[in-house]
Amino acid sequence: MGEKNKNAHPVNSRTDEFLDLYKKLEQLLKQNYSNDRGHYESVVARYENSRDCGNMKDELNSIREIRNLLQHTPKINNRYIIEPSEDIMKALHVILDRVEHPQLAIDFGVPDGKIYKASLGSSLLKVINAMKEKGFSHVPIIENNKLYGVLSSYAVFEFVTEQGMQILSDETKVKDMKSYLPIDRHRNEYYRFMPKTTTFIEADEAFEKRDEKRRRLVSIFITDHGRNDEPIRAMLTPWSVVGK
């Protein structure tokens, strides 16, 4: 009899584990939303109504309701009135893991080795033709393993408009329009450098914002520390995050 009691599971062990995990989730989210809790009743509700939650909104809503019921209902004979199911526990573990280990933007971008890029010495016509064939609107121009600028469709249009079509020939190099390439030269769009620790959600939110000149963000370059003098690790465009 004593051996049986020794190995018996504690009363409400799963429910206690559920409440402990929920508390841990709350603590992590309080750190994440320390300056942005919005108008929600709790940080968990804030997370539930954010894109961070992804496809787990229904599960988290159920988890939050179960927790509130447990929190505000007295035990009967020292037992909780309900016990979370195994599926609910699994969902809570998945959500907690997402909060603890958010997806990184770099995993959704085009890695350096697969980015179509050019140099100042590249043939301008070849780059333009490649852009047309591959459907690219922006091509990074790399010099000394760093970003010199971006050759965009709009930059080409400006160059040809100001210099005349006769400027284009088999001998024309990208460097012939180098004054149009620096990223601060682009009038209607802008670019950002972000560190490799940037989360997918942070990149997604960045693409929704316009800068002080009302320009749209067209590319994010991921580098080790988010500096423009570092080698590019990956490149993201708005299409990198659509539907993810």
WOLIN-V675774 format. One record per residue. PHI is phi as a letter, one per 30 degrees, with the letter a starting at -180 (none if undefined). D_CENTER is the distance of its C-alpha to the mean C-alpha in Angstrom with 2 decimals. Layout:
((PHI;D_CENTER) (PHI;D_CENTER))
//
This chain:
((none;56.15) (d;54.76) (d;52.73) (d;51.23) (d;50.19) (d;48.73) (c;46.32) (d;45.53) (d;41.99) (d;41.72) (d;41.94) (i;38.61) (d;36.69) (d;33.82) (d;33.64) (d;33.67) (d;30.84) (e;28.88) (d;29.54) (d;28.65) (d;25.24) (d;24.64) (d;25.73) (d;23.34) (d;20.43) (e;21.76) (d;22.01) (d;18.44) (d;17.22) (d;19.81) (d;18.29) (d;14.75) (c;16.44) (e;19.35) (c;19.17) (a;17.76) (c;19.63) (i;20.44) (c;23.55) (d;22.97) (d;25.68) (a;23.52) (d;20.12) (d;19.97) (d;20.68) (d;18.02) (d;15.42) (e;17.16) (c;16.77) (c;13.06) (d;10.29) (e;9.31) (d;12.64) (i;12.01) (c;15.42) (c;17.11) (d;18.28) (d;21.88) (d;22.15) (d;20.90) (d;23.29) (d;26.09) (d;25.27) (d;25.37) (d;28.65) (d;30.19) (d;29.44) (d;30.95) (d;33.97) (d;34.52) (d;34.13) (c;36.68) (c;39.16) (d;41.89) (d;42.52) (c;45.61) (h;47.79) (i;45.04) (b;42.64) (d;39.51) (d;40.17) (b;37.34) (b;35.46) (e;31.87) (d;31.85) (d;30.44) (d;27.79) (d;26.70) (d;26.63) (d;24.50) (d;21.98) (d;21.95) (d;21.40) (d;18.37) (d;16.79) (d;17.80) (d;16.32) (d;12.85) (d;13.25) (d;14.81) (b;12.51) (d;8.87) (d;6.99) (c;5.92) (d;4.22) (e;8.00) (d;8.91) (c;7.85) (d;9.49) (d;13.25) (d;14.78) (e;17.39) (d;20.29) (c;19.38) (d;18.55) (d;21.57) (b;22.83) (b;26.24) (b;28.40) (d;30.85) (d;33.61) (d;32.20) (d;34.22) (d;32.77) (d;34.17) (d;32.71) (d;29.21) (d;29.75) (d;31.15) (d;28.26) (d;25.84) (d;28.06) (d;28.42) (c;24.81) (i;23.48) (d;21.56) (c;21.53) (b;20.29) (b;21.48) (d;20.75) (c;24.12) (c;24.37) (b;27.33) (h;28.04) (i;24.70) (b;22.94) (d;21.63) (d;24.70) (a;23.29) (b;22.07) (c;24.55) (c;23.58) (e;25.71) (d;26.49) (d;27.54) (d;29.87) (d;31.27) (d;32.02) (e;33.59) (d;35.82) (d;36.74) (d;37.87) (c;39.42) (j;40.79) (d;40.28) (d;42.95) (d;40.58) (d;38.86) (a;40.68) (d;40.29) (c;40.81) (d;38.05) (c;35.33) (e;31.84) (d;33.30) (d;35.65) (b;32.90) (d;31.17) (d;31.65) (c;29.33) (c;26.45) (e;25.13) (d;21.83) (d;23.55) (d;26.19) (d;24.14) (d;25.34) (c;23.15) (b;19.69) (b;17.77) (b;15.38) (b;13.28) (c;13.23) (b;10.63) (d;11.43) (d;10.64) (d;9.81) (d;6.63) (d;4.26) (e;1.37) (d;3.56) (d;4.68) (d;3.89) (e;4.92) (d;7.51) (d;8.56) (d;9.62) (d;11.71) (c;13.66) (c;16.70) (d;18.29) (d;21.77) (c;23.39) (i;21.61) (d;20.03) (c;16.94) (d;13.98) (c;14.41) (a;12.70) (c;10.46) (c;12.35) (c;11.15) (b;14.29) (e;15.55) (b;15.78) (i;14.22) (c;17.76) (d;19.13) (c;22.01) (c;20.17) (d;19.78) (d;16.65) (c;14.83) (a;12.54) (b;12.03) (c;9.48) (b;11.06) (e;10.58) (d;11.96) (d;9.24) (c;7.24) (d;10.64) (i;12.03) (d;9.45))
//
